Amino acid sequence: MLKKEIKTTCSYCGVGCGIVIKKDNNDKVFVEGDKDHPVNKGMLCSKGMNLHYVANDTSDRILYPEMRWSRSHPRERVTWDDALDRAASVFKTMIKKYGPDSVAFYVSGQSLTEEYYIANKLTKGFLGTNNIDTNSRLCMSSAVVGYKKTFGEDSVPISYEDIELADCFLITGANPAWCHPILFRRIEKHKEENPNVKIIVVDPRKTDSANFADFHLQLIPGTDIILYNAIARCIYERGLIDEHFINNYTDGFTAYKELIFKTSVKQAAKQCGVPEKLIRKAADIIGLSKGFISMWAMGLNQSVIGTDKNVSLLNLSLITGNVGKPGAGPFSLTGQPNAMGGREVGGMANLLAVHKDLANAEHRREVAQFWGVEEISPKPGLTATQMFDALESGKLKAIWIACTNPSVSLPNSHKIEKAMTNAKFVVVQDISHKSDTTEYADLLLPAAGWLEKEGTMTNSERRISYLPKEIQAPGEARPDVEIFCDFAQRMGFRGFNYNSTEEIYDEYCSMTKGTNIDVSFLNYDRLKTEGTFQWPVPEYRHAGTPRLFEDKVFYTPSKKAIFNVPSSIENTAVKPNDDFPLVLTTGRVRDQWHTMTKTGKVARLKTHYPKPVLEINPVDAYLNNIKDGDITQITSENGEVRVRAKVTKNIAKGVVFLPMHWGKQLQNTLNRANNLTHTVLDPTSKEPDFKYTRVKVAKYKKQ
Ligand code: SF4
């Protein structure tokens, strides 16, 4: 018999669809789209509609803590007391011997806000190090910096409801048709109902998003900024800039104008590989639109010039005055369900909670005072890949990895595995043995998963949802906040003896009072009874804020938005050469999620794209003597991959594509895209460049 319906939020992507759970008396769950939810209005994509398989199948779950005393022994089952006492003992020893910067936490955009908050409070406030970073570093840290440079703070200005009010979309470095499907469905429906709506997609691959678009600008990877600047120049020359907006609400236009006039449109077209006619057409559509939305994701962010790409794209919204008005604005898409929540609580090595900056002494003092600690260390913490570099070199001794699978997801996988092997102590806290990273754990801790714990998340449009606990976690698995708080108390820290997760959320909400992300009037009761809210919610009766900057007052010292001139305009870090003549770009497929620890369990999700394949242009295939279906060996300076070739005109000449999801699912790692990727970072955002690794490709010959 089915019990009452329960409302929650999908645990996959940052779209944040509402889900209705129905549960039978055996705690077996069934999922449906929530018809009343403002995000999805009842729709779910293939991943979301199969979530019940993941929740009901516990065959892969980590059920109890396991520990090994030395690397030559296998892990054995231990009690929670033994596990956390050992963790506390090792962390105390390391800190005493080598200082607080010898330990680190690496967390996840899938962590709930309360978990993110507690892990940051523990690390930055009490362990005395800023060595806490997140896998969200890999997907959106360039967007965070872009927003801060342009608007003065990390602030996504618009909402999904603006989609239905816009008449022009520039989707760039993203394939929402596959990676944010319900969001894309809203765009499709809007266009179907309003044929005047125009969609421009910029991507080296002809994706499903590009197929639906009116115009596909298939650019050469790394030339995005040149393209945006050329579009800006055309908009200017056609007299389509918004002079009133520029003159009254922005700074820095003169320097930007000089930059966009340095390159002719003809020259830019040649550099980008996009016909000049198409650039001019795109500029006209954007310049003449009443509501222009730019949307982007990893294709822009995951680059050695990711920050520059972000500010350059944001500049297009500024010259056309498309900020702070209905149906208009820049809209970065988050890949993970709570990447945004992590940003709110300072979930990165360079941030502090409530959008404060670690580099700002006053901000450090305010946060220290709130937590009742003497100080927050001014030393910047290690970011995601830097942590693993430091483990490899021996500078970092112990790492606690929660809810993420760096073996498969970080660039240069062999280096990551070497780093974890070299570490003195690795804690892995996760739900599933399917994570390849569990192999490296000296201490393995079973965590509760979706529906097994309560907390909150924030989606791409700043919408906060409450997720209830509805089923019992299997075995001895515990919610992540409980594990962190228990560990903190064993370390001897006060301020972690919460009676509930709700108390943690209340503490965070009170910290936001008077800030630009004020949710001090929110609490679990309101979220449970009134539904979701978009921050800020600065008064008790406030219904939330769908759109920022409607008053054209920005968060910068001058209160104006800033035109930033990028320091680099082209990806020149590691150009292809004679030895490695092709550019590898990696990405996602429609029905898989991250490293497949959850979606890989669902048989029906394997039918769409059963195995990883190398997408290669017919010209490159011919030059390398490769036919469709051949097994190819792809080699970079870091490693190799062997998969079958898919010869297709959908990818630009000179570029090859591999999906990033696969790890050891085929009992070896020759299908793992990150064997190849390099660890080059954006110097400002520290986001790795997954979109531009030089490789060579050959038909595989058995030795
Ligand atoms: Fe879940 Fe994203 Fe699909 Fe919505 S679009 S159902 S949030 S995976």
Residues whose N, C-alpha, C, O or C-beta is under 5 A from the ligand:
A	BS01	SF4	C10 Y12 C13 V15 G16 C17 L44 C45 K47 G48 H180 P181 I182
